[in-house]
Amino acid sequence: MNAIRNTQHTFSSPADPFSARFGMPLPREMRSDCAGMSWRTFLATYSPGGGPIRFGSWSVTPLGAGRSEFRARLGIGDTITQATATASGPVSALTAILYEGGFQLEILSFHQMRIAGDRTATFVLCEHDGRRHWAMGLGDDATASSIEAMIAGANLLHGDGPGLRRTAGN
């Protein structure tokens, strides 16, 4: 008698560049769009280095009762500006600061994970004026990566650089 060998085959789609680099999958809604993408293309598409907004610095002063004053230094075009918002957290503060600067965006989905030791990755699905785009930020902590993701999202939705890529329905 012949022995029957039981083998299991695992079928999977091509790895996304984030998973290939950090060993953790992208948010489910992004995976099919990113499958097979190079890391360079992924960064240009979801975390471009240029755009109308550049982030400079950030400071927080607690005011009590769960509120803080957030100060951001931003480069907008050729102008360096400082903006202030009172909010309960950095995401709502930066949303208000961007709105006041003319860079409206709504965050439809927010994903955050620890990567590569103590680093954090943040993914946001942003929308403005009917256009949606995923953006990514990497940082040394949750706040830094959130800021990077939101600035990337605002640049993708309000800029016209080569990284602009819309996602259908998501």
N, C-alpha and C positions, 0 to 999 in steps of 0.2 A: 504494500500500500504506500501510496505517496503521502507524505505529510503535507498538510495544508498550512501555509504560513499566513497568519492574520496580520495584515499591515493596515495601518491607518494613514490616510492621506489628508493633509490639512490644506484646504484651498483658501487662499486669501487674496485680496486685491493688493496691488503694488503698495509698498509702504509709503506713508506720507513722510515728507522731509523732517517734520518735527519729531515723529516717532523714531525715525532713523537716527536722528541726532541725540535725542534725550531719552529714548526708550519708553515714552509715554504717548498715548494717542491724542490726536487733536480732538476737539469737541466733535461729536458725531455729525453735526450739520456741515462741517468743513471738510470732512475726510474725502469724499468723492471728488471735490474740486481740486484737492491737493495731491491726490494719488499720482505718484511718479514724478512730481515736480522736484527740481533741484533746490537745494537750500538757498542759493542765490536768487532764484526766481521767486521762491516762497517769501523771502525777505522783501524783495522789490514789490511784491503784490500785496502783502499784508502788514509790512512794517517799513515803509520807505523812509529813506534818510532825508528827503527834501519835501518841500511844500511851503505853503504860505505861513505856517506857524512853526516856530522853534521854541522849545521849552528851555528856560534858563535856570530858575531856582524856585524853591517852594519853602514857605515857613508857616507854622501853625501856632496860634495863641489860644489856649483854652479859655472860654468865657464862662463856663459853668452851665449846668442844666442840659448837658449833652451837646452844646453848641460850641463852635470854635471859629476864630477868624483865620481865614486862609489867605495868604499873600503869594501871588505868583508873578514871576518876572518872565515875560514872553517876548519873543521877537516876532513881529507881524510885519511881513514885507521888509522894508528898510528901517522900521521903527522898533525900538526897545521900549516896552511899556510895563508898568507894574499895575496889577489889578488885585482887588480884594473882594472876598465874598464871605459872608457869615453863613455857616451850614453845619449840619450834623456829621458830615464826613467828607473826605477828599473827592470822591466821585461827584457828589452833588455840588460841591464848591467849584470844581473845575468845569462842570457842565454850565453853571451860572456864569463863570468867568468867560468861557468860550462864547456863550450866548450874547453876553454884553459886548464882546468884541466882534460880533457879526458872524460867528461860526457856529450856527445852531446845529445840534445833533441830538438825536434821541437814542438811548441805549436800549435795544430790544432784547439782547441776550448777553450774559456776563458769565464767563468761566475763568477760574483761577486755579493754578496748581503749583506745587513746589517742584522744582527741577534742579538738577545738578548741584546737589548739596543744599545750600541756603538760598538759592536764587528762586525767583517766582516768575511764572509766565501768566499773562492775562490776555484773554481773547474777548473781544466785544463785537457784537453785531450792531452797527450803527445805522441810523437812517436820517436822511435830510431830504425834504422835498420829493418824497417818493423813491429816492435812490437808497439802496442798501449796500453795505460793504462790511465784510469782516476785517478786523484789524488786530494786531498782536503787539504786545509790549513785553519786554524782558527787563527785570530789575532785581536789585539786591533785596527788596522786600515787596510786600503786597501793594503798598502805596506807590512806590516808584514804578512798578510794572503797570499799575492801573493808569497812571499819568501817561506813560509812554504809549499805551494802547489807545487812550482817548485822543492824544495828539495825533497819532497815526491815523485814527478814524476820521478826525476833523480834516486832516490834510488830504486823505483819500476822497472824501466827499466834497471838499471845497477847492481842491487843487485840480490841476489838469496834467499832472506829471505822468510819466510812462508806467507807473505802478498801478494806475487806475484800472480796476477790474471789477465789474459788477457781478454779484451772484444772483441768479434768478430765483426769486421766491424766498430766499433766506437772507 
